[in-house]
């Protein structure tokens, strides 16, 4: 997918098996730029700055992503109320953080 979409890099979360993600990516193709991120806050807190971007009309999607959209709709201020893992929504949060917040931790300056 990295090549198909002409991506700049692959982002992978280290928590809970992330070392395996880096290993698989580098085993498949050592030339793929890989950035490892580590979750220091919960999914809901990480998603708040991204939710603000949606509210400001700064994010739109081309195509349909029903599984991700279902997961996004199941995020509440109390947490994720859906079944299973919100893997697609979480990946979208990491991607938009990297793309629109320049990879910065939006909460770092708020602490």
ABEGO torsion letter per residue (X at the ends): XAAAAGBABBBBBABGGAAAAAAAAAAABAABBBBBBBBABBAAAAAAAAAAAAAAGABBBBEBBAAAAAAAAABBAAEBABBEBBAAAAAAAAAAAAAAAGGBBAAAAAX
